[in-house]
Amino acid sequence: IRIQSPTLDIFFARGDRILSEVDVTENGIVVTQTSDDPQLVEALYVHADEVSAMVERGMHAVHEMMMQRAGN
């Protein structure tokens, strides 16, 4: 079973095509990432959903995602 999100593969392969902007606020940071590569944009959205799920539900969300990728 693969633990790492498959979205990271495209980020590592095409990371030079992602523009990241980080703004520091009173409550933390806001990261905005953009790209002119449609596949990267799709992966950014998927990854953002994965991270949000992990923040909201912790390791339970991680286990769910792993099981979905494994076809269970």
C-alpha positions as CSV (number, residue, x, y, z in Angstrom):
1,I,0.0,0.0,0.0
2,R,1.3,3.4,-0.9
3,I,1.4,5.9,1.9
4,Q,2.4,9.0,-0.2
5,S,-0.2,10.8,-2.1
6,P,0.1,10.3,-5.9
7,T,-0.3,14.0,-6.3
8,L,3.3,14.5,-5.0
9,D,4.7,12.6,-8.0
10,I,3.6,15.3,-10.4
11,F,4.7,18.1,-8.0
12,F,8.2,16.6,-7.9
13,A,8.4,16.1,-11.6
14,R,7.0,19.5,-12.6
15,G,7.6,21.6,-9.5
16,D,9.3,24.3,-11.6
17,R,5.8,25.0,-13.2
18,I,4.2,25.8,-9.8
19,L,4.2,29.4,-8.6
20,S,3.8,29.7,-4.9
21,E,2.9,32.8,-2.9
22,V,3.0,32.7,0.9
23,D,1.3,35.5,2.9
24,V,1.8,35.7,6.7
25,T,-1.3,36.7,8.6
26,E,-2.3,37.1,12.3
27,N,-3.7,33.6,12.3
28,G,-1.0,31.8,10.4
29,I,-0.1,31.6,6.7
30,V,-2.0,31.6,3.4
31,V,-0.4,29.7,0.6
32,T,-1.6,30.3,-3.0
33,Q,-0.2,28.1,-5.7
34,T,-0.9,28.5,-9.4
35,S,0.2,26.9,-12.7
36,D,-0.4,27.1,-16.4
37,D,-0.3,23.3,-16.6
38,P,-3.8,21.9,-16.3
39,Q,-2.6,18.6,-14.9
40,L,-0.7,20.4,-12.2
41,V,-3.8,22.6,-11.4
42,E,-5.9,19.5,-11.0
43,A,-3.3,17.8,-8.8
44,L,-3.1,21.0,-6.6
45,Y,-6.9,20.8,-6.0
46,V,-6.7,17.1,-5.2
47,H,-3.8,17.7,-2.8
48,A,-5.6,20.6,-1.1
49,D,-8.6,18.4,-0.5
50,E,-6.3,15.7,0.9
51,V,-4.6,18.1,3.3
52,S,-7.9,19.6,4.4
53,A,-9.2,16.1,5.2
54,M,-6.1,15.3,7.2
55,V,-6.5,18.5,9.2
56,E,-10.2,17.9,9.8
57,R,-10.1,14.1,10.5
58,G,-6.4,13.3,11.2
59,M,-5.0,9.8,10.6
60,H,-8.5,8.4,10.0
61,A,-8.6,10.4,6.8
62,V,-5.1,9.2,5.8
63,H,-6.1,5.6,6.3
64,E,-9.3,6.1,4.3
65,M,-7.3,7.6,1.4
66,M,-4.8,4.7,1.5
67,M,-7.6,2.1,1.4
68,Q,-9.3,3.9,-1.5
69,R,-6.0,3.9,-3.5
70,A,-5.6,0.2,-2.7
71,G,-9.1,-0.5,-4.0
72,N,-10.6,-1.5,-0.7
